[in-house]
Amino acid sequence: MLQRARARRADEGLTLVELIISISVMGLIATVVAAVITTTFTNNPMNELRTDAAHTLKGLVTWLPQDVDSTPPTGFNLDPNVASGCTTSPGKSLLRMEWSEAAGGVTMRYVANYRWVNTGANQLIQRVICSGTGAGPLGNTAVINASGALMPMTGAWAPGNLPARVQITTDAATGDVTLVSFDVQTVEGDILHVDSAPKNPANTLTPTTIEAGYVPVTTVLATTTTVAPTTTVSGSTTSTSSTTSTSTTTTAPPVCAVTGLTMSAAELKNTDPNGNGKSAANVGVLAGPLTITATTNGACSGLDARAATGGANAELFRNFSKVTGTNDFTAFFPGYPQGSSELWADGDRVITVFSPTGVAVGAVTLVVK
């Protein structure tokens, strides 16, 4: 009897407490093993080198191909003393690229300038970009780090010298740019390489978005007219000939147009950021939210709103969102307290609607009081 009872308890398996302890021990073992594997891979010299290289050149690898693709053969400049053409030109120029896009009767200029900058803590490559019309300096300027810390640059520098060797390869027959390459030297002394082959043979890019007022090109619709054959008899020889002509038809592409703009409120009060009523300067946060709806003809790929608030933040930007199943777009300006950093001054505040390439396609006025 005693032996049967002991055998029955041996077959009963683990208790709940024993099961919890077992799972905890297995989890602890798995954590230790994972940490060991991660440390092994991280400290592997080859993996560490690849990680450092990827981090150091992340910006160049990301932006250089698209900038090179956009630039025509005449748009590359290796002069280290050239200004960016934007509102800021830090350090020395490594490579300046410029291109233009014509749309809606307006030619927009774009600049991407890779510059060697000493930040005080590090020396690195920064990408300065801007866009606009006219002689410049162009607006919409942004400065982005395009590399990690690099070997310090000392003395005079030429495009073919390290720690930032920049080379442009051209076709001897046509003069077209076939390759743009960067060799940069890290603080550890390693030389990393990035290159890109341009694919843009034109001096001006074709429009990416059709704007109001865009003049379409002539499109050949392959309309063929065949003239009845004529027969010529000469002696005993008979020949038959016919002529074919091709006509062309000009068709207008779809043009982005805003047919109507409405606001959820024509007038709104402003309140100070703490919600205590108007400030002494009559500048504050909108007391309520504002939604702007733009009705289009269906040919617009996107819109954005720029509000001249008159407040400390000067101008606000909002992207419109497409209303599913319609040709409408909406932009939302939050009121108190969500928009607590968006200060509006009393008065008539113009909100202008722009196309993706910066062409104004409509405007509304909000009365703030």
Rosetta blueprint (number, residue, H / E / L):
1 M L
2 L H
3 Q H
4 R H
5 A H
6 R H
7 A H
8 R H
9 R H
10 A H
11 D L
12 E L
13 G L
14 L L
15 T L
16 L H
17 V H
18 E H
19 L H
20 I H
21 I H
22 S H
23 I H
24 S H
25 V H
26 M H
27 G H
28 L H
29 I H
30 A H
31 T H
32 V H
33 V H
34 A H
35 A H
36 V H
37 I H
38 T H
39 T H
40 T H
41 F H
42 T H
43 N H
44 N L
45 P H
46 M H
47 N H
48 E H
49 L H
50 R H
51 T H
52 D H
53 A H
54 A H
55 H H
56 T H
57 L L
58 K H
59 G H
60 L H
61 V H
62 T H
63 W H
64 L H
65 P H
66 Q H
67 D H
68 V H
69 D H
70 S H
71 T L
72 P L
73 P H
74 T H
75 G H
76 F E
77 N E
78 L L
79 D L
80 P L
81 N L
82 V L
83 A L
84 S L
85 G L
86 C E
87 T L
88 T L
89 S L
90 P L
91 G L
92 K E
93 S E
94 L E
95 L E
96 R E
97 M E
98 E E
99 W E
100 S E
101 E E
102 A E
103 A E
104 G L
105 G L
106 V E
107 T E
108 M E
109 R E
110 Y E
111 V E
112 A E
113 N E
114 Y E
115 R E
116 W E
117 V E
118 N E
119 T L
120 G L
121 A L
122 N L
123 Q E
124 L E
125 I E
126 Q E
127 R E
128 V E
129 I E
130 C E
131 S E
132 G E
133 T L
134 G L
135 A L
136 G L
137 P L
138 L E
139 G E
140 N E
141 T E
142 A E
143 V E
144 I E
145 N E
146 A L
147 S L
148 G L
149 A L
150 L E
151 M L
152 P L
153 M L
154 T L
155 G L
156 A L
157 W L
158 A L
159 P L
160 G L
161 N L
162 L L
163 P L
164 A E
165 R E
166 V E
167 Q E
168 I E
169 T E
170 T E
171 D L
172 A L
173 A L
174 T L
175 G L
176 D L
177 V E
178 T E
179 L E
180 V E
181 S E
182 F E
183 D E
184 V E
185 Q E
186 T E
187 V L
188 E L
189 G L
190 D L
191 I E
192 L E
193 H E
194 V E
195 D E
196 S E
197 A L
198 P L
199 K L
200 N L
201 P L
202 A L
203 N L
204 T L
205 L E
206 T L
207 P L
208 T L
209 T L
210 I L
211 E L
212 A L
213 G L
214 Y L
215 V L
216 P L
217 V L
218 T L
219 T E
220 V E
221 L E
222 A E
223 T E
224 T E
225 T E
226 T E
227 V L
228 A L
229 P L
230 T E
231 T E
232 T E
233 V E
234 S E
235 G L
236 S L
237 T E
238 T E
239 S E
240 T E
241 S E
242 S L
243 T L
244 T E
245 S E
246 T E
247 S E
248 T E
249 T E
250 T L
251 T L
252 A L
253 P L
254 P L
255 V L
256 C L
257 A L
258 V E
259 T E
260 G E
261 L E
262 T E
263 M E
264 S L
265 A L
266 A L
267 E E
268 L E
269 K L
270 N E
271 T E
272 D L
273 P L
274 N L
275 G L
276 N L
277 G L
278 K L
279 S L
280 A L
281 A L
282 N L
283 V E
284 G E
285 V E
286 L E
287 A L
288 G L
289 P L
290 L E
291 T E
292 I E
293 T E
294 A E
295 T E
296 T E
297 N L
298 G L
299 A L
300 C L
301 S L
302 G L
303 L L
304 D E
305 A E
306 R E
307 A E
308 A E
309 T L
310 G E
311 G L
312 A L
313 N L
314 A L
315 E E
316 L E
317 F E
318 R E
319 N E
320 F L
321 S E
322 K E
323 V L
324 T L
325 G L
326 T L
327 N L
328 D E
329 F E
330 T E
331 A E
332 F E
333 F E
334 P L
335 G L
336 Y L
337 P L
338 Q L
339 G L
340 S L
341 S L
342 E L
343 L E
344 W E
345 A E
346 D L
347 G E
348 D E
349 R E
350 V E
351 I E
352 T E
353 V E
354 F E
355 S L
356 P L
357 T L
358 G L
359 V L
360 A E
361 V E
362 G E
363 A E
364 V E
365 T E
366 L E
367 V E
368 V E
369 K L
